[in-house]
Amino acid sequence: MIEYKIEGGIPIRGTIAASGNKNSALPCIAASILTEEPVILKNIPHIEDTGVMLLILQSLGAKVEKLDDHEWKICASEITRSDIPAELSKKIRASILFAGPLVARTGKAIMPPPGGDIIGRRRVDTHFLALEELGARITVDGPFNFNANKLVGADIFLDETSVTATENAIMAAVLAEGHTKITNAASEPHVQDLCNMLVSMGAKISGIGSNILYIDGVKKLHGVEFAIGPDFMEIGSYIGLAAATKGSITITGVRAEDLRPLRVSFGKLGIRWSIEDDRLTVDVGQEMKVNTDLGGMIPKIDDSPWPGFPADLTSIMTVVATQVEGTVLIFEKLFESRMFFVDKLISMGARITLCDPHRAVVSGPSTLHGERLSSPDVRAGMAMVIAAMAAHGESTISNIYQIERGYENIVEKLQSLGARIQRVEVK
């Protein structure tokens, strides 16, 4: 078993480069099977999740070639099977993203229920709704079984603004016959990346960046060379790390428009940054004080579909709030188990009241001390790393597989910033 050992209480300082967006890379990898021609994907982060997605591609018959550390060539000229191996599907929730493109390309897809984070009930009903509207027949007696003689465009209203369901619907619709309208579509930067990649392959998509997408199906797509955008979730995590440790950081390769929702919520905690070209800098000497609402009311940091504050960063904000003067309500609306990790923060000395599965009141600043921790999911795992680095003394974090699913070269990046962190094997 591998664990992190972290000696806390040391402000970080230095410069790192933003990794490619994990949540863009996963659907773009799946979309590569929509064409028989080669697809070259650049800026793919070297993490567990992308590795599993590439293995799934190979299992389906695609040829996968590594061109560089972050560049891959995929050629799906032949798809020899439409069933995803159970041992791969259970490792990653994003395996569901192969449903849409497999049905569009081969007329069928078979997969076990996807794995991934344990953060509460994560519905797949919306995926089924969208693909059924396009003409797929679905059975769920054991593995998910999708079949379609032909996909036909449809007027689809998604019952929730699901990112992956939107992506599945898009990938199926681009090769469907006729016109498709997707209402209540997710519009996050990673959804936009997928749409822009598909347009570069010959797809006809309009409304990109909005919650209504219009797609005119085409008979075939061609190859493409496409670069994944920067990971604003990783960027937000490192901003939080700099603030919580009272350090400073410069992050290169950022895209300013992706960070606007983050600026508002971090600003409620007195945390600011500057951006020049593609370089973001968080300086030392942040205010680190809760900015109360009008009338001195306790402010709220809550998540919502894009362009709202992303749910994946509520765990990070909870830890940062423990180091800020004042009281704030963290309201995570989407997943009923995501906030349960706060009991570990409380054991470290944080002053947090968990009101219910979705809401936590955080009062700070608190002096945290080292503790033995275990990562329940990608983002809570990173939140624990930040807490350990802000704490006095040594912490150990187990189940680090969950962290490394979403953060590229995290130990090396943190060490380059002066962090005392080691990846150690324990028996």
Salt bridges, closest charged atoms under 4 A:
GLU3 OE2 - ARG372 NH1 2.98
ASP49 OD2 - LYS22 NZ 3.29
ASP49 OD1 - ARG405 NE 2.81
ASP69 OD1 - LYS66 NZ 3.92
ASP83 OD2 - ARG81 NH2 2.81
ASP117 OD1 - ARG405 NH1 2.59
ASP125 OD1 - ARG123 NE 3.84
ASP159 OD2 - ARG123 NH2 2.84
GLU160 OE2 - ARG123 NH1 3.12
GLU177 OE1 - LYS150 NZ 3.53
ASP193 OD1 - ARG255 NH1 3.96
ASP216 OD1 - HIS179 ND1 2.88
GLU225 OE2 - LYS42 NZ 2.70
GLU234 OE2 - LYS413 NZ 2.88
ASP258 OD2 - ARG255 NE 2.90
ASP302 OD2 - LYS300 NZ 3.72
ASP302 OD2 - LYS333 NZ 3.03
ASP312 OD1 - ARG338 NH2 3.04
ASP312 OD2 - ARG379 NE 3.55
GLU332 OE2 - ARG338 NH1 3.29
ASP356 OD2 - ARG359 NH2 2.78
GLU404 OE2 - ARG423 NE 2.79
GLU408 OE2 - HIS70 NE2 2.51
